[in-house]
Amino acid sequence: MIRKIEHLGIAVNDMEKANRLFSMLLNKEPYKSEAVESEQVNTSFFMLGETKVELLSATGEASAIAKYIAKKGEGIHHIAMDVDDIDFEINRLRAAGFEVINAAPKDGADNKRICFLHPKSTGGVLIELCEEKKQL
Ligand code: ZN
C-alpha cells in the first residue's frame, strides 16, 4: 500500500546555504544530515508534520543530483512515497507498465529501502518508493 508522501526531495547546489534558507523558511533546524556514498549525495532532513523535506547536494560529478542541476537547475527533484511493502509495490507497478530505475530496492538515507520510478513513465515526475527498514 502507498500510504503517504514521505518526503519531497529538493536538489541544491550549496548545502550550507540551503540549510540556512530552509531553517529560516520552516523555522526549525534539520533533524538529520547524512551522506549516501553510493549515490554521491549529502542529504539534510527537516520534519514537517507527517512529512519531511529532504535537501540533496552532489558530492561528485557522477551524482544524479549534479546531472539534474546541470540540466534543470535547483528545485524539486523527486516525490517520495511511503510504502509498507516495497517489493510488492515494485511488482505491482511494473505489472501496470511503470518503468522502475532499480528493480531491486537499495539502501537510501534515513533508514529506508528505496526504489525510483522513471519519470518518463510517471508524467515527468521522479517518484521514489521508500519503506522504513524493519528493526531486526
Ligand atoms: Zn528522497
Residues whose N, C-alpha, C, O or C-beta is under 5 A from the ligand:
A	BS01	ZN	G9 E54 A80 E128
